[in-house]
Amino acid sequence: MTTTKRINLWSSPRNISTALMYSFANHPSIRVVDEPLYAHYLTHQQTKAKHPGKEEILASQPTDGSRVVRSMLTTDYEKPVVVFKQMTHHLIELDRAFIGEMHNVLLIRNPRAILASFSKVVEEVTAEDIGLPQQYELYQSLRENGQSVGVLDAQKLLQDPGGVLSRLCSEFGIRFDESMLSWPAGARAEDGVWAKYWYANVHKSTGFNPFVKKEYTLMPALEAIAQRCEPLYQEMLAEAF
């Protein structure tokens, strides 16, 4: 069995994390797994957000999160590195001990940008739906337990993808490869069944889109969520590559 470095990429929804997943997938030494805990989350969800394609997702994955975790830790992925694209809010009613057995990266993003995007697909959004409070909790837990955690900021990644990815790879003992900077347009075999609802823009891309500064005007309820999440984002941003 191949000795595999196992990395969780904990992110908030969703285009930037998918582009980063495609970047990793294009590396010759890396396998990727798309949101293995999504079906588990949907069977334990405590918010009112309605997820498109819910029944398809439940049919496509095991709903037993403990079973999924065992698979993540024991499956032979036949490559030196496997990256699990994860949504932090999927960590619900689940023993988190497995996190300490793996390497962990947090992909953070301006909360206003997340909310502007997420609210186009999901109604009745809460802070917990976008996962940023859970990201911060995970960040604190890893730091307090003396475990390494890499922090990537979406804006910094788009401004300098080669530099940021080189530093990330170095942090985790992975050889950076130029193939990580581009990929073929279209869907990938690794995509979850939810891709048709969320990944349309990434499917049109062939690399990281240049960063474009935007101003986001949010409805009052979403603005209140953004203001709650902003200090958490700023604290993690200070540690980003």
C-alpha positions as MATLAB code, in Angstrom:
seq = 'MTTTKRINLWSSPRNISTALMYSFANHPSIRVVDEPLYAHYLTHQQTKAKHPGKEEILASQPTDGSRVVRSMLTTDYEKPVVVFKQMTHHLIELDRAFIGEMHNVLLIRNPRAILASFSKVVEEVTAEDIGLPQQYELYQSLRENGQSVGVLDAQKLLQDPGGVLSRLCSEFGIRFDESMLSWPAGARAEDGVWAKYWYANVHKSTGFNPFVKKEYTLMPALEAIAQRCEPLYQEMLAEAF';
ca = [
       0.000    0.000    0.000;
       1.256    3.460   -0.894;
       2.212    5.664    2.067;
      -0.029    8.646    1.509;
       0.097   12.177    2.926;
      -3.522   13.052    3.715;
      -4.565   16.713    3.690;
      -7.914   18.278    4.568;
      -8.640   21.510    2.707;
     -11.243   23.223    4.898;
     -13.038   25.966    3.039;
     -16.159   28.049    2.762;
     -18.343   27.879   -0.364;
     -17.304   27.334   -3.131;
     -15.821   28.524   -6.484;
     -12.330   29.298   -5.152;
     -12.105   26.004   -3.292;
     -13.154   24.149   -6.452;
     -10.497   25.920   -8.513;
      -7.948   24.977   -5.871;
      -9.179   21.386   -5.985;
      -8.644   21.386   -9.762;
      -5.175   22.824   -9.220;
      -4.265   19.984   -6.864;
      -5.882   17.408   -9.148;
      -3.647   18.510  -12.011;
      -0.508   17.731   -9.978;
       0.850   14.329  -11.053;
       1.408   13.195   -7.452;
      -1.915   14.277   -5.936;
      -5.398   12.733   -5.810;
      -8.408   14.803   -4.769;
     -11.720   13.851   -3.175;
     -14.636   16.257   -3.427;
     -16.531   16.956   -0.168;
     -16.750   13.407    1.186;
     -18.863   14.486    4.192;
     -21.598   16.335    2.255;
     -24.222   13.557    2.543;
     -23.393   13.145    6.233;
     -23.954   16.868    6.720;
     -27.302   16.840    4.936;
     -28.602   14.119    7.261;
     -27.590   16.165   10.332;
     -28.124   19.732    9.088;
     -29.479   22.086   11.747;
     -30.139   25.153    9.590;
     -32.996   25.836    7.162;
     -30.841   26.255    4.050;
     -32.183   24.180    1.165;
     -29.389   22.546   -0.802;
     -30.020   21.944   -4.522;
     -29.763   18.325   -5.576;
     -30.110   17.050   -2.013;
     -31.574   13.659   -2.937;
     -28.879   13.104   -5.582;
     -26.179   13.889   -3.053;
     -27.644   11.524   -0.462;
     -27.751    8.764   -3.071;
     -24.175    9.382   -4.218;
     -22.320    9.115   -0.876;
     -22.443    7.242    2.420;
     -24.432    9.221    4.986;
     -22.540    7.678    7.907;
     -19.796   10.206    8.646;
     -17.839    7.757   10.809;
     -17.683    5.331    7.908;
     -16.500    8.111    5.604;
     -13.767    9.118    8.048;
     -12.503    5.535    8.315;
     -12.309    5.406    4.530;
     -10.421    8.697    4.374;
      -7.832    7.390    6.839;
      -7.367    3.901    5.402;
      -8.047    3.932    1.648;
      -5.039    3.446   -0.615;
      -5.276    6.396   -2.994;
      -2.273    5.136   -4.996;
      -0.542    8.512   -4.999;
       1.814   10.167   -2.506;
      -0.730   12.857   -1.563;
      -4.516   12.983   -1.292;
      -6.378   16.247   -0.712;
      -9.916   16.134    0.653;
     -11.868   19.249   -0.302;
     -14.002   19.818    2.771;
     -16.625   22.329    3.871;
     -16.032   23.225    7.514;
     -19.756   23.287    8.283;
     -19.910   19.584    7.317;
     -18.212   18.873   10.685;
     -21.431   18.256   12.575;
     -22.175   15.455   15.062;
     -18.868   13.827   14.194;
     -15.839   12.727   16.219;
     -13.123   15.167   15.170;
     -10.182   13.066   16.324;
      -9.379   12.232   12.686;
      -8.442   15.861   12.030;
      -5.388   15.483   14.241;
      -4.274   12.443   12.236;
      -4.103   14.458    9.012;
      -2.599   17.696    7.713;
      -4.985   20.641    7.563;
      -5.293   23.769    5.431;
      -7.899   26.497    5.855;
      -8.956   28.356    2.710;
     -10.464   31.624    3.912;
     -12.333   34.289    1.991;
     -13.807   37.709    2.663;
     -17.178   36.938    4.299;
     -19.014   39.494    2.157;
     -17.772   37.752   -0.976;
     -18.907   34.382    0.361;
     -22.343   35.672    1.293;
     -22.870   37.443   -2.028;
     -22.143   34.191   -3.869;
     -23.788   31.670   -1.544;
     -27.064   33.576   -1.221;
     -27.588   33.324   -4.993;
     -28.088   29.553   -4.627;
     -29.271   29.030   -1.035;
     -31.970   31.017    0.770;
     -32.244   31.775    4.511;
     -28.477   31.851    4.966;
     -26.874   31.881    8.418;
     -23.240   32.359    9.451;
     -23.110   28.629   10.156;
     -24.235   27.839    6.599;
     -21.120   29.489    5.163;
     -18.927   27.814    7.748;
     -16.744   30.746    8.731;
     -17.392   30.510   12.494;
     -16.631   26.787   12.280;
     -13.430   27.567   10.358;
     -12.347   29.908   13.116;
     -13.187   27.339   15.797;
     -11.134   24.729   13.934;
      -8.277   27.202   13.501;
      -8.236   27.916   17.242;
      -8.469   24.234   18.161;
      -5.555   23.235   15.933;
      -3.396   26.062   17.229;
      -4.221   25.342   20.883;
      -3.328   21.671   20.412;
       0.011   22.543   18.835;
      -0.960   21.117   15.454;
       0.197   22.734   12.251;
      -2.395   24.478   10.124;
      -1.837   26.295    6.849;
      -3.999   29.311    6.064;
      -4.672   30.356    2.480;
      -6.534   33.546    1.649;
      -8.551   33.485   -1.572;
      -7.533   37.033   -2.549;
      -3.827   36.378   -2.022;
      -4.122   33.117   -3.965;
      -5.691   34.859   -6.966;
      -3.149   37.676   -6.863;
      -0.130   35.338   -6.830;
      -1.152   31.705   -7.403;
       2.354   30.483   -8.170;
       3.896   32.088   -5.107;
       1.140   31.062   -2.698;
       1.009   27.477   -3.954;
       4.796   27.185   -3.837;
       4.788   28.267   -0.188;
       1.926   25.903    0.625;
       3.641   22.948   -1.030;
       6.871   23.729    0.816;
       4.996   23.839    4.118;
       3.699   20.303    3.597;
       6.742   18.776    1.932;
       5.215   18.581   -1.536;
       7.079   19.411   -4.728;
       5.424   22.387   -6.425;
       4.568   21.664  -10.053;
       3.738   24.242  -12.736;
       0.815   22.046  -13.780;
      -1.021   23.344  -10.699;
      -1.486   26.723  -12.384;
      -3.761   25.555  -15.211;
      -6.220   22.789  -16.068;
      -8.530   21.820  -18.942;
     -11.899   23.585  -19.102;
     -14.953   21.531  -18.234;
     -16.054   19.105  -15.561;
     -13.673   16.678  -13.881;
     -14.198   13.047  -12.949;
     -13.596   14.001   -9.310;
     -16.583   16.399   -9.212;
     -19.394   15.588   -6.814;
     -22.905   15.267   -8.242;
     -23.602   18.784   -6.939;
     -21.158   20.284   -9.451;
     -23.920   21.265  -11.893;
     -25.399   23.563   -9.257;
     -22.167   25.144   -8.012;
     -19.234   24.724  -10.420;
     -20.412   26.335  -13.668;
     -17.935   29.208  -13.481;
     -15.013   26.960  -12.607;
     -15.908   24.637  -15.495;
     -15.388   27.613  -17.834;
     -11.936   28.326  -16.410;
      -8.522   27.021  -17.371;
      -6.682   28.499  -14.391;
      -7.071   30.888  -11.495;
      -8.975   33.974  -12.585;
      -7.180   37.252  -11.858;
      -8.367   38.949   -8.682;
     -10.853   41.756   -9.321;
     -11.684   44.028   -6.429;
     -15.436   44.231   -5.872;
     -17.735   46.114   -3.557;
     -20.535   43.979   -2.130;
     -23.917   45.422   -1.181;
     -25.761   42.919    0.978;
     -29.282   42.761    2.313;
     -29.421   43.834    5.996;
     -29.643   40.254    7.315;
     -26.600   39.208    5.269;
     -24.704   42.359    6.246;
     -25.242   41.479    9.903;
     -23.710   38.046    9.263;
     -20.776   39.653    7.463;
     -20.108   41.978   10.394;
     -20.195   39.042   12.815;
     -17.715   37.078   10.700;
     -15.317   39.899    9.764;
     -13.189   39.839   12.973;
     -12.790   36.059   12.686;
     -11.677   36.395    9.084;
      -9.205   39.167    9.901;
      -7.536   37.151   12.664;
      -6.990   34.183   10.353;
      -5.934   36.462    7.503;
      -2.968   37.636    9.584;
      -1.570   34.076    9.374;
      -2.207   33.492    5.658;
       0.567   32.558    3.204;
];
